C-alpha cells in the first residue's frame, strides 16, 4: 500500500489495486500448484483431457487448446506475466485519470 500511495494512487484506488494484485498472484499460484501435471507434460495431459470429451462437445476449448496451448513453446507459467502486464497497464491508465484526494 505504501508503494501505491507514494506512486500517487488515491486511497480507494490503492486499496482496489492492492486487492486485485493480491488476488491475482494468490489465485494464479493456487491454480498453477493444483495443475494435475508437470509443465513438461502439458501436451500429453491436455491431449488426454480433450480426448475424454465427446467430439464437438466443447469446440471452443478444443480450438483454444489446439491453436494456443498445444503450440511449441507454450508454458502456462507465462500466462502470469501477460496477465500481470494487463493489470499494471490498466492500473496505470486509471491512475492517469484520477486526482489524489
N, CA, C and O atoms as CSV, one atom per row, in Angstrom:
chain,resi,resn,atom,element,x,y,z
A,1,UNK,N,N,0.821,-1.192,0.000
A,1,UNK,CA,C,0.000,0.000,0.000
A,1,UNK,C,C,0.864,1.254,0.000
A,1,UNK,O,O,0.516,2.256,-0.626
A,2,UNK,N,N,1.976,1.196,0.695
A,2,UNK,CA,C,2.870,2.340,0.738
A,2,UNK,C,C,3.434,2.678,-0.632
A,2,UNK,O,O,3.525,3.851,-0.996
A,3,UNK,N,N,3.811,1.663,-1.387
A,3,UNK,CA,C,4.348,1.893,-2.732
A,3,UNK,C,C,3.282,2.519,-3.621
A,3,UNK,O,O,3.562,3.455,-4.370
A,4,UNK,N,N,2.069,2.006,-3.539
A,4,UNK,CA,C,0.977,2.565,-4.336
A,4,UNK,C,C,0.688,4.001,-3.921
A,4,UNK,O,O,0.470,4.869,-4.766
A,5,UNK,N,N,0.689,4.242,-2.630
A,5,UNK,CA,C,0.441,5.591,-2.124
A,5,UNK,C,C,1.531,6.556,-2.591
A,5,UNK,O,O,1.229,7.662,-3.041
A,6,UNK,N,N,2.794,6.144,-2.485
A,6,UNK,CA,C,3.900,7.005,-2.918
A,6,UNK,C,C,3.879,7.242,-4.426
A,6,UNK,O,O,4.388,8.252,-4.911
A,7,UNK,N,N,3.286,6.300,-5.162
A,7,UNK,CA,C,3.173,6.458,-6.618
A,7,UNK,C,C,2.036,7.402,-6.994
A,7,UNK,O,O,1.852,7.718,-8.169
A,8,UNK,N,N,1.273,7.852,-5.995
A,8,UNK,CA,C,0.210,8.813,-6.261
A,8,UNK,C,C,-1.182,8.236,-6.356
A,8,UNK,O,O,-2.121,8.947,-6.713
A,9,UNK,N,N,-1.336,6.960,-6.045
A,9,UNK,CA,C,-2.667,6.359,-6.103
A,9,UNK,C,C,-3.550,6.958,-5.014
A,9,UNK,O,O,-3.143,7.022,-3.854
A,10,UNK,N,N,-4.767,7.402,-5.377
A,10,UNK,CA,C,-5.721,7.808,-4.337
A,10,UNK,C,C,-5.988,6.597,-3.439
A,10,UNK,O,O,-5.819,5.455,-3.866
A,11,UNK,N,N,-6.396,6.846,-2.225
A,11,UNK,CA,C,-6.538,5.756,-1.251
A,11,UNK,C,C,-7.477,4.652,-1.726
A,11,UNK,O,O,-7.164,3.471,-1.575
A,12,UNK,N,N,-8.615,5.015,-2.291
A,12,UNK,CA,C,-9.558,3.991,-2.752
A,12,UNK,C,C,-8.947,3.163,-3.881
A,12,UNK,O,O,-9.053,1.936,-3.874
A,13,UNK,N,N,-8.312,3.821,-4.848
A,13,UNK,CA,C,-7.698,3.094,-5.957
A,13,UNK,C,C,-6.532,2.241,-5.470
A,13,UNK,O,O,-6.322,1.138,-5.975
A,14,UNK,N,N,-5.779,2.732,-4.505
A,14,UNK,CA,C,-4.690,1.934,-3.925
A,14,UNK,C,C,-5.248,0.667,-3.288
A,14,UNK,O,O,-4.673,-0.412,-3.430
A,15,UNK,N,N,-6.364,0.801,-2.589
A,15,UNK,CA,C,-6.991,-0.369,-1.976
A,15,UNK,C,C,-7.467,-1.371,-3.011
A,15,UNK,O,O,-7.272,-2.577,-2.856
A,16,UNK,N,N,-8.094,-0.868,-4.070
A,16,UNK,CA,C,-8.551,-1.761,-5.147
A,16,UNK,C,C,-7.358,-2.435,-5.826
A,16,UNK,O,O,-7.386,-3.633,-6.110
A,17,UNK,N,N,-6.313,-1.651,-6.081
A,17,UNK,CA,C,-5.129,-2.195,-6.744
A,17,UNK,C,C,-4.476,-3.282,-5.892
A,17,UNK,O,O,-4.097,-4.338,-6.399
A,18,UNK,N,N,-4.350,-3.013,-4.606
A,18,UNK,CA,C,-3.744,-3.993,-3.701
A,18,UNK,C,C,-4.554,-5.287,-3.691
A,18,UNK,O,O,-3.994,-6.379,-3.789
A,19,UNK,N,N,-5.862,-5.156,-3.574
A,19,UNK,CA,C,-6.733,-6.333,-3.551
A,19,UNK,C,C,-6.646,-7.104,-4.864
A,19,UNK,O,O,-6.578,-8.333,-4.865
A,20,UNK,N,N,-6.648,-6.385,-5.970
A,20,UNK,CA,C,-6.557,-7.015,-7.280
A,20,UNK,C,C,-5.237,-7.763,-7.449
A,20,UNK,O,O,-5.224,-8.918,-7.875
A,21,UNK,N,N,-4.134,-7.108,-7.116
A,21,UNK,CA,C,-2.824,-7.746,-7.255
A,21,UNK,C,C,-2.685,-8.956,-6.338
A,21,UNK,O,O,-2.160,-9.994,-6.741
A,22,UNK,N,N,-3.157,-8.814,-5.105
A,22,UNK,CA,C,-3.102,-9.922,-4.155
A,22,UNK,C,C,-3.923,-11.106,-4.663
A,22,UNK,O,O,-3.463,-12.247,-4.630
A,23,UNK,N,N,-5.123,-10.833,-5.126
A,23,UNK,CA,C,-5.997,-11.898,-5.627
A,23,UNK,C,C,-5.403,-12.568,-6.858
A,23,UNK,O,O,-5.459,-13.790,-6.994
A,24,UNK,N,N,-4.838,-11.772,-7.749
A,24,UNK,CA,C,-4.259,-12.324,-8.968
A,24,UNK,C,C,-3.073,-13.228,-8.650
A,24,UNK,O,O,-3.005,-14.360,-9.128
A,25,UNK,N,N,-2.149,-12.731,-7.852
A,25,UNK,CA,C,-0.953,-13.514,-7.520
A,25,UNK,C,C,-1.337,-14.789,-6.768
A,25,UNK,O,O,-0.868,-15.877,-7.102
A,26,UNK,N,N,-2.184,-14.651,-5.764
A,26,UNK,CA,C,-2.588,-15.805,-4.958
A,26,UNK,C,C,-3.364,-16.811,-5.807
A,26,UNK,O,O,-3.106,-18.013,-5.748
A,27,UNK,N,N,-4.304,-16.317,-6.587
A,27,UNK,CA,C,-5.111,-17.202,-7.428
A,27,UNK,C,C,-4.285,-17.928,-8.469
A,27,UNK,O,O,-4.497,-19.117,-8.709
A,28,UNK,N,N,-3.351,-17.233,-9.089
A,28,UNK,CA,C,-2.506,-17.873,-10.091
A,28,UNK,C,C,-1.636,-18.942,-9.445
A,28,UNK,O,O,-1.490,-20.041,-9.981
A,29,UNK,N,N,-1.063,-18.616,-8.297
A,29,UNK,CA,C,-0.212,-19.586,-7.600
A,29,UNK,C,C,-1.000,-20.836,-7.218
A,29,UNK,O,O,-0.506,-21.953,-7.371
A,30,UNK,N,N,-2.222,-20.651,-6.723
A,30,UNK,CA,C,-3.058,-21.804,-6.368
A,30,UNK,C,C,-3.381,-22.652,-7.593
A,30,UNK,O,O,-3.300,-23.880,-7.551
A,31,UNK,N,N,-3.745,-21.988,-8.675
A,31,UNK,CA,C,-4.086,-22.713,-9.896
A,31,UNK,C,C,-2.887,-23.480,-10.428
A,31,UNK,O,O,-2.999,-24.654,-10.782
A,32,UNK,N,N,-1.747,-22.819,-10.482
A,32,UNK,CA,C,-0.548,-23.474,-11.002
A,32,UNK,C,C,-0.140,-24.657,-10.125
A,32,UNK,O,O,0.254,-25.705,-10.637
A,33,UNK,N,N,-0.232,-24.492,-8.818
A,33,UNK,CA,C,0.127,-25.579,-7.899
A,33,UNK,C,C,-0.839,-26.754,-8.003
A,33,UNK,O,O,-0.461,-27.894,-7.734
A,34,UNK,N,N,-2.083,-26.482,-8.391
A,34,UNK,CA,C,-3.097,-27.537,-8.455
A,34,UNK,C,C,-3.157,-28.237,-9.810
A,34,UNK,O,O,-3.914,-29.194,-9.974
A,35,UNK,N,N,-2.374,-27.775,-10.778
A,35,UNK,CA,C,-2.402,-28.443,-12.077
A,35,UNK,C,C,-2.040,-29.915,-11.879
A,35,UNK,O,O,-1.074,-30.234,-11.186
A,36,UNK,N,N,-2.816,-30.805,-12.488
A,36,UNK,CA,C,-2.583,-32.238,-12.265
A,36,UNK,C,C,-1.463,-32.825,-13.119
A,36,UNK,O,O,-1.390,-34.040,-13.302
A,37,UNK,N,N,-0.597,-31.971,-13.638
A,37,UNK,CA,C,0.516,-32.451,-14.455
A,37,UNK,C,C,1.665,-31.452,-14.364
A,37,UNK,O,O,1.473,-30.286,-14.021
A,38,UNK,N,N,2.848,-31.932,-14.676
A,38,UNK,CA,C,4.039,-31.075,-14.675
A,38,UNK,C,C,4.065,-30.264,-15.966
A,38,UNK,O,O,3.533,-30.706,-16.985
A,39,UNK,N,N,4.676,-29.088,-15.933
A,39,UNK,CA,C,4.712,-28.247,-17.139
A,39,UNK,C,C,5.224,-28.971,-18.388
A,39,UNK,O,O,4.718,-28.738,-19.485
A,40,UNK,N,N,6.199,-29.828,-18.234
A,40,UNK,CA,C,6.744,-30.535,-19.391
A,40,UNK,C,C,5.781,-31.581,-19.950
A,40,UNK,O,O,5.999,-32.089,-21.050
A,41,UNK,N,N,4.724,-31.907,-19.212
A,41,UNK,CA,C,3.744,-32.898,-19.654
A,41,UNK,C,C,2.458,-32.265,-20.177
A,41,UNK,O,O,1.457,-32.960,-20.354
A,42,UNK,N,N,2.473,-30.961,-20.425
A,42,UNK,CA,C,1.263,-30.248,-20.837
A,42,UNK,C,C,0.630,-30.855,-22.078
A,42,UNK,O,O,-0.575,-31.105,-22.099
A,43,UNK,N,N,1.422,-31.095,-23.106
A,43,UNK,CA,C,0.875,-31.583,-24.371
A,43,UNK,C,C,0.144,-32.911,-24.193
A,43,UNK,O,O,-0.963,-33.080,-24.705
A,44,UNK,N,N,0.744,-33.840,-23.483
A,44,UNK,CA,C,0.118,-35.149,-23.254
A,44,UNK,C,C,-1.135,-34.997,-22.402
A,44,UNK,O,O,-2.180,-35.563,-22.721
A,45,UNK,N,N,-1.032,-34.235,-21.322
A,45,UNK,CA,C,-2.160,-34.073,-20.403
A,45,UNK,C,C,-3.341,-33.391,-21.073
A,45,UNK,O,O,-4.480,-33.823,-20.900
A,46,UNK,N,N,-3.092,-32.343,-21.830
A,46,UNK,CA,C,-4.185,-31.629,-22.498
A,46,UNK,C,C,-4.796,-32.505,-23.586
A,46,UNK,O,O,-6.014,-32.516,-23.764
A,47,UNK,N,N,-3.971,-33.226,-24.302
A,47,UNK,CA,C,-4.488,-34.157,-25.306
A,47,UNK,C,C,-5.391,-35.209,-24.681
A,47,UNK,O,O,-6.465,-35.497,-25.208
A,48,UNK,N,N,-4.970,-35.780,-23.571
A,48,UNK,CA,C,-5.784,-36.777,-22.862
A,48,UNK,C,C,-7.073,-36.158,-22.338
A,48,UNK,O,O,-8.134,-36.779,-22.401
A,49,UNK,N,N,-6.984,-34.942,-21.824
A,49,UNK,CA,C,-8.145,-34.233,-21.279
A,49,UNK,C,C,-9.186,-34.015,-22.371
A,49,UNK,O,O,-10.370,-34.284,-22.169
A,50,UNK,N,N,-8.744,-33.531,-23.521
A,50,UNK,CA,C,-9.676,-33.280,-24.618
A,50,UNK,C,C,-10.265,-34.572,-25.169
A,50,UNK,O,O,-11.428,-34.605,-25.571
A,51,UNK,N,N,-9.471,-35.631,-25.189
A,51,UNK,CA,C,-9.950,-36.918,-25.705
A,51,UNK,C,C,-11.039,-37.519,-24.825
A,51,UNK,O,O,-11.805,-38.366,-25.285
A,52,UNK,N,N,-11.118,-37.097,-23.577
A,52,UNK,CA,C,-12.123,-37.635,-22.657
A,52,UNK,C,C,-13.528,-37.110,-22.955
A,52,UNK,O,O,-14.508,-37.672,-22.468
A,53,UNK,N,N,-13.639,-36.047,-23.741
A,53,UNK,CA,C,-14.944,-35.465,-24.062
A,53,UNK,C,C,-15.424,-35.947,-25.423
A,53,UNK,O,O,-14.613,-36.228,-26.305
A,54,UNK,N,N,-16.736,-36.043,-25.596
A,54,UNK,CA,C,-17.260,-36.400,-26.923
A,54,UNK,C,C,-16.820,-35.360,-27.965
A,54,UNK,O,O,-16.733,-34.169,-27.665
A,55,UNK,N,N,-16.550,-35.818,-29.168
A,55,UNK,CA,C,-16.133,-34.917,-30.242
A,55,UNK,C,C,-17.196,-33.833,-30.421
A,55,UNK,O,O,-18.384,-34.136,-30.527
A,56,UNK,N,N,-16.774,-32.598,-30.454
A,56,UNK,CA,C,-17.691,-31.484,-30.656
A,56,UNK,C,C,-18.375,-30.975,-29.408
A,56,UNK,O,O,-19.142,-30.015,-29.481
A,57,UNK,N,N,-18.121,-31.596,-28.253
A,57,UNK,CA,C,-18.796,-31.173,-27.020
A,57,UNK,C,C,-18.342,-29.783,-26.583
A,57,UNK,O,O,-19.156,-28.993,-26.106
A,58,UNK,N,N,-17.087,-29.481,-26.734
A,58,UNK,CA,C,-16.527,-28.192,-26.321
A,58,UNK,C,C,-15.645,-27.648,-27.449
A,58,UNK,O,O,-14.420,-27.635,-27.329
A,59,UNK,N,N,-16.264,-27.203,-28.535
A,59,UNK,CA,C,-15.466,-26.803,-29.700
A,59,UNK,C,C,-14.529,-25.625,-29.436
A,59,UNK,O,O,-13.422,-25.587,-29.974
A,60,UNK,N,N,-14.951,-24.682,-28.630
A,60,UNK,CA,C,-14.094,-23.523,-28.373
A,60,UNK,C,C,-12.891,-23.904,-27.515
A,60,UNK,O,O,-11.788,-23.401,-27.729
A,61,UNK,N,N,-13.103,-24.782,-26.556
A,61,UNK,CA,C,-11.999,-25.257,-25.727
A,61,UNK,C,C,-11.004,-26.047,-26.579
A,61,UNK,O,O,-9.792,-25.872,-26.454
A,62,UNK,N,N,-11.522,-26.907,-27.436
A,62,UNK,CA,C,-10.645,-27.700,-28.303
A,62,UNK,C,C,-9.857,-26.801,-29.248
A,62,UNK,O,O,-8.666,-27.021,-29.470
A,63,UNK,N,N,-10.513,-25.798,-29.799
A,63,UNK,CA,C,-9.839,-24.869,-30.710
A,63,UNK,C,C,-8.762,-24.068,-29.975
A,63,UNK,O,O,-7.652,-23.896,-30.478
A,64,UNK,N,N,-9.101,-23.588,-28.791
A,64,UNK,CA,C,-8.133,-22.837,-27.984
A,64,UNK,C,C,-6.919,-23.705,-27.664
A,64,UNK,O,O,-5.779,-23.271,-27.824
A,65,UNK,N,N,-7.167,-24.921,-27.215
A,65,UNK,CA,C,-6.063,-25.819,-26.860
A,65,UNK,C,C,-5.191,-26.112,-28.076
A,65,UNK,O,O,-3.963,-26.099,-27.988
A,66,UNK,N,N,-5.831,-26.376,-29.202
A,66,UNK,CA,C,-5.091,-26.714,-30.417
A,66,UNK,C,C,-4.237,-25.554,-30.917
A,66,UNK,O,O,-3.084,-25.742,-31.306
A,67,UNK,N,N,-4.811,-24.358,-30.904
A,67,UNK,CA,C,-4.128,-23.212,-31.501
A,67,UNK,C,C,-3.303,-22.383,-30.523
A,67,UNK,O,O,-2.612,-21.449,-30.930
A,68,UNK,N,N,-3.370,-22.716,-29.247
A,68,UNK,CA,C,-2.593,-21.940,-28.274
A,68,UNK,C,C,-1.805,-22.859,-27.329
A,68,UNK,O,O,-0.574,-22.847,-27.325
A,69,UNK,N,N,-2.516,-23.639,-26.546
A,69,UNK,CA,C,-1.873,-24.448,-25.503
A,69,UNK,C,C,-0.953,-25.518,-26.081
A,69,UNK,O,O,0.110,-25.784,-25.520
A,70,UNK,N,N,-1.338,-26.124,-27.171
A,70,UNK,CA,C,-0.544,-27.214,-27.733
A,70,UNK,C,C,0.524,-26.744,-28.722
A,70,UNK,O,O,1.142,-27.564,-29.401
A,71,UNK,N,N,0.739,-25.456,-28.805
A,71,UNK,CA,C,1.768,-24.922,-29.703
A,71,UNK,C,C,3.149,-25.020,-29.045
A,71,UNK,O,O,3.265,-24.946,-27.822
A,72,UNK,N,N,4.184,-25.185,-29.854
A,72,UNK,CA,C,5.542,-25.259,-29.295
A,72,UNK,C,C,5.871,-24.009,-28.476
A,72,UNK,O,O,5.558,-22.886,-28.872
A,73,UNK,N,N,6.494,-24.230,-27.353
A,73,UNK,CA,C,6.920,-23.132,-26.502
A,73,UNK,C,C,5.882,-22.642,-25.513
A,73,UNK,O,O,6.171,-21.765,-24.699
A,74,UNK,N,N,4.659,-23.202,-25.569
A,74,UNK,CA,C,3.635,-22.753,-24.621
A,74,UNK,C,C,4.023,-23.177,-23.210
A,74,UNK,O,O,4.466,-24.304,-22.986
A,75,UNK,N,N,3.853,-22.273,-22.276
A,75,UNK,CA,C,4.071,-22.578,-20.860
A,75,UNK,C,C,3.010,-21.835,-20.060
A,75,UNK,O,O,2.898,-20.612,-20.150
A,76,UNK,N,N,2.242,-22.569,-19.286
A,76,UNK,CA,C,1.182,-21.945,-18.502
A,76,UNK,C,C,1.734,-20.825,-17.626
A,76,UNK,O,O,1.087,-19.790,-17.467
A,77,UNK,N,N,2.904,-21.016,-17.065
A,77,UNK,CA,C,3.502,-20.009,-16.202
A,77,UNK,C,C,3.689,-18.664,-16.890
A,77,UNK,O,O,3.687,-17.627,-16.227
A,78,UNK,N,N,3.851,-18.668,-18.205
A,78,UNK,CA,C,3.998,-17.414,-18.951
A,78,UNK,C,C,2.713,-16.600,-18.952
A,78,UNK,O,O,2.745,-15.387,-19.162
A,79,UNK,N,N,1.594,-17.253,-18.721
A,79,UNK,CA,C,0.318,-16.535,-18.663
A,79,UNK,C,C,0.323,-15.541,-17.500
A,79,UNK,O,O,-0.356,-14.516,-17.553
A,80,UNK,N,N,1.083,-15.845,-16.460
A,80,UNK,CA,C,1.152,-14.941,-15.311
A,80,UNK,C,C,1.691,-13.576,-15.736
A,80,UNK,O,O,1.109,-12.543,-15.406
A,81,UNK,N,N,2.792,-13.579,-16.462
A,81,UNK,CA,C,3.402,-12.319,-16.893
A,81,UNK,C,C,2.447,-11.508,-17.761
A,81,UNK,O,O,2.332,-10.293,-17.606
A,82,UNK,N,N,1.769,-12.186,-18.669
A,82,UNK,CA,C,0.836,-11.495,-19.563
A,82,UNK,C,C,-0.308,-10.869,-18.765
A,82,UNK,O,O,-0.659,-9.709,-18.983
A,83,UNK,N,N,-0.880,-11.629,-17.854
A,83,UNK,CA,C,-1.974,-11.114,-17.033
A,83,UNK,C,C,-1.538,-9.970,-16.141
A,83,UNK,O,O,-2.255,-8.980,-15.999
A,84,UNK,N,N,-0.369,-10.098,-15.542
A,84,UNK,CA,C,0.139,-9.032,-14.678
A,84,UNK,C,C,0.376,-7.758,-15.479
A,84,UNK,O,O,0.086,-6.659,-15.007
A,85,UNK,N,N,0.897,-7.903,-16.677
A,85,UNK,CA,C,1.111,-6.734,-17.538
A,85,UNK,C,C,-0.215,-6.026,-17.834
A,85,UNK,O,O,-0.286,-4.798,-17.797
A,86,UNK,N,N,-1.257,-6.799,-18.125
A,86,UNK,CA,C,-2.574,-6.199,-18.370
A,86,UNK,C,C,-3.087,-5.458,-17.139
A,86,UNK,O,O,-3.621,-4.355,-17.248
A,87,UNK,N,N,-2.923,-6.061,-15.989
A,87,UNK,CA,C,-3.368,-5.429,-14.743
A,87,UNK,C,C,-2.611,-4.125,-14.507
A,87,UNK,O,O,-3.221,-3.099,-14.205
A,88,UNK,N,N,-1.294,-4.160,-14.643
A,88,UNK,CA,C,-0.486,-2.965,-14.392
A,88,UNK,C,C,-0.787,-1.854,-15.395
A,88,UNK,O,O,-0.819,-0.680,-15.026
A,89,UNK,N,N,-1.007,-2.214,-16.658
A,89,UNK,CA,C,-1.365,-1.207,-17.658
A,89,UNK,C,C,-2.698,-0.553,-17.316
A,89,UNK,O,O,-2.850,0.662,-17.447
A,90,UNK,N,N,-3.652,-1.349,-16.882
A,90,UNK,CA,C,-4.961,-0.811,-16.517
A,90,UNK,C,C,-4.861,0.079,-15.290
A,90,UNK,O,O,-5.476,1.145,-15.243
A,91,UNK,N,N,-4.093,-0.347,-14.299
A,91,UNK,CA,C,-3.915,0.487,-13.107
A,91,UNK,C,C,-3.230,1.807,-13.460
A,91,UNK,O,O,-3.599,2.855,-12.930
A,92,UNK,N,N,-2.247,1.764,-14.342
A,92,UNK,CA,C,-1.566,2.995,-14.761
A,92,UNK,C,C,-2.540,3.934,-15.467
A,92,UNK,O,O,-2.505,5.146,-15.255
A,93,UNK,N,N,-3.408,3.370,-16.307
A,93,UNK,CA,C,-4.399,4.192,-17.003
A,93,UNK,C,C,-5.387,4.800,-16.017
A,93,UNK,O,O,-5.759,5.967,-16.141
A,94,UNK,N,N,-5.809,4.009,-15.044
A,94,UNK,CA,C,-6.716,4.539,-14.019
A,94,UNK,C,C,-6.042,5.642,-13.220
A,94,UNK,O,O,-6.650,6.675,-12.940
A,95,UNK,N,N,-4.791,5.422,-12.855
A,95,UNK,CA,C,-4.057,6.424,-12.085
A,95,UNK,C,C,-3.935,7.726,-12.880
A,95,UNK,O,O,-4.084,8.813,-12.322
A,96,UNK,N,N,-3.669,7.613,-14.164
A,96,UNK,CA,C,-3.512,8.804,-15.007
A,96,UNK,C,C,-4.798,9.625,-15.072
A,96,UNK,O,O,-4.754,10.835,-15.296
A,97,UNK,N,N,-5.932,8.975,-14.880
A,97,UNK,CA,C,-7.213,9.668,-14.965
A,97,UNK,C,C,-7.795,10.080,-13.629
A,97,UNK,O,O,-8.965,10.456,-13.560
A,98,UNK,N,N,-7.009,10.019,-12.568
A,98,UNK,CA,C,-7.518,10.368,-11.237
A,98,UNK,C,C,-6.680,11.464,-10.606
A,98,UNK,O,O,-5.537,11.716,-10.989
A,99,UNK,N,N,-7.287,12.094,-9.637
A,99,UNK,CA,C,-6.562,13.077,-8.822
A,99,UNK,C,C,-6.577,12.572,-7.394
A,99,UNK,O,O,-7.598,12.086,-6.909
A,100,UNK,N,N,-5.474,12.683,-6.741
A,100,UNK,CA,C,-5.383,12.187,-5.367
A,100,UNK,C,C,-6.137,13.125,-4.430
A,100,UNK,O,O,-5.959,14.342,-4.487
A,101,UNK,N,N,-6.984,12.552,-3.561
A,101,UNK,CA,C,-7.734,13.407,-2.619
A,101,UNK,C,C,-6.819,14.032,-1.576
A,101,UNK,O,O,-7.285,14.776,-0.712
